[in-house]
Amino acid sequence: MHRCSLNGGFYMSMEYLYERTTLPTKKRIGVDRRSYAPIKKYKKIFNIGYARKRLEPLFVASPLNVTCMEEINEVNTDPVETSSNMSSMNAEETALLGVLSGDSMDDIELKNIQLQFPSSQRFNGDGGCTEVRVRTDHGDIMVAVQGDRAKPAILTYHDLGVNYFCFQPFFNFVDMRALLENFCVYHVNAPGQEEGAPSLPEDYIYPTMDELANQINYVLVHFGIKSFIGFGVGAGANILARFSLAQPKKVDALALVNCTSNQAGWIEWAYQKMNSRSLRTRGMTQAVLDYLMWHHFGRYSEERNRDLSQMYRNYFSRNVNPTNLSLFIDAYVQRTDLGIGRDTDTIKVPVLNITGAMSPHVDDTVTLNGRLHPSKSTWMKISDCGMVLEEQPGKISEAFRLFLQGEGYVAPLSPTKIVAFRRLSDAERRRPCRHSPVIRITENPISEAVVC
């Protein structure tokens, strides 16, 4: 026997096993049939030529050694029994398939097929806002009101290339909805910047940044607002800062995102002039589109949030009036310095100065922070984002809530109330399903006539 010893146990040489298991099947003269007995034994151990069934462990550990075990249960290879099992399984499967196919074809009647594709991310214009036209000294402007007018006012002003729709995702954020129970939001749009606005007349003289700030007085008079909390982004933040310098008693606090306090530099002036000329002559070109994306998101916006970037690209291309935008850009690039400083006249109301780490306006916000009084200003840089309201709404809503609590405008919100609003928001997103005889095929076929 070709046996070897290892750790107190024995094992068989594989060379011997190979020779024994690969002998030819033809009968040989002089070969003893008793020599084939070990072949059956090892075939049974290694399950060669036998049907699989429940097997016991091949090796069983013992305190002293490892021994080789044989199968305990014998394998049934009776062809008659196997054939009967196969026939019974086929009969059961045939009956089951017949029942399923008959029921499904009787219950569902294919009347109409409608292809529906998932809608891409877009601005939500249905945020419970009421659009009101307000007459000013430079024509009518559109103001969208959200909430109860009897409550304290929050007045917003938008940036270049967008309108009040850019605030809708943020103010409809679940944490902001819990806060806005105590406020009414007034979204002010610059002349000709609302969605679907016609082109302004050729002889129309677009107001300057100071005149745009003065238009807020007409909004306050129209709605009977004595004072408000300002929330502005980019060019809108600069307009609100100018109004607070001219009318400090009508402003309670300011939340400014990517706000600039000085006049445009030579590089910005050159870029904006080329963009304005392209918008007037050729419309929304690729160069203007790239500049607007950089203005709002900074660099590498596609890598951070591809869906959000694509949404804004589509909006700039399809929903912006190029002529009206060129006039707004001209007014912004010709802005004057705010003329504020810590040692001189500065903004007297509390200011929350916010920017994103990826934003191209970080240096502008640092300059503004250096010109504000330290006891009246708070500077925040949100990481991993450029457009803070869209990319980090949770952090901005928490910062804005704490800012208002610190100034005594709202009572602290309990965690229980915030959780209740989140559950309510989740319940509103889950619409109940209803049964319909019409099958609408979306990306994948469905097996029931259910429309959700």
Secondary structure, 3 states (H helix, E strand, C coil): CCEEEECCEEEECHHHHHHHHCCCCCCCCCCCHHHHHHHHHHHHHCCCCCCCCCCCCCEEECCCCEEECCCCCCCCCCHHHHHHHHHHHHHHHHHHHHHHHHHHHHHCCCCCEEECCCCCCCCCCCCCEEEEEEEECCEEEEEEEECCCCCCEEEEECCCCCCHHHHHHHHCCHHHHHHHHHCEEEEECCCCCCCCCCCCCCCCCCCCHHHHHHHHHHHHHHHCCCCEEEEEECHHHHHHHHHHHHCHHHEEEEEEECCCCCCCCHHHHHHHHHHHHHHHHCCCCHHHHHHHHHHHHCCCHHHHCHHHHHHHHHHHHHCCCHHHHHHHHHHHHCCCCCCCCCCCCCCCCCEEEEEECCCCCHHHHHHHHHCCCHHHEEEEEECCCCCHHHHCHHHHHHHHHHHHHHCCCCCCCCHHHHHHHHHHHHHHHCCCCEECCCEEECCCCCCCCEEC
